[in-house]
């Protein structure tokens, strides 16, 4: 789906349409607080079990998958990092090692939330149709801003947030589906 086809000739979304901000920032702000809550529960689980948080941070679902800590930092990168990248017109993968300290991971999520809360709908919605590139070494993938969000950023964001949830469940942290879904945007 290309949201630009729903925009009027000025590039503005119709009143009854869904905005790019709601699709991206709204979604990030639904899931990231839930991810912070999952980190809280992981910390509590580690305290009760007498285990180190770093062991939880290094846990993964399969040997060839990134550990919990990298799943968290990747979810942050594909949310707040996406918006920063949209401002620049380019995003590259975050290849630095993730911190293995659960409070540091939580703070990264909290900082991403604060940044995303500062982004206005007008700014994001005005990015419709802009060029956006994902660059990995010499490999370049060119998108429009809305296609980048819909076909690359959001799928990656959900993948990493879901995998972080799965790692914690696999390690025995008592989480349920509501811990992942976060605050739903219910009709008022």
Secondary structure, DSSP 8 states (H G I E B T S, - for coil): --GGGGB-TTS-B-TTS--HHHHTHHHHHHHHHHHHHHHHHHHHHHHHHT--HHHHHT--SSTTS--HHHHHHHHHHTTHHHHHHHHHTEEE---S-----HHHHHHHHHHHHHHHHTS-HHHHHTTTT-EEEEEETTEEEEEEHHHHIIIIIHHHHHHHHHHHHHHHHHTT----HHHHH-S-----
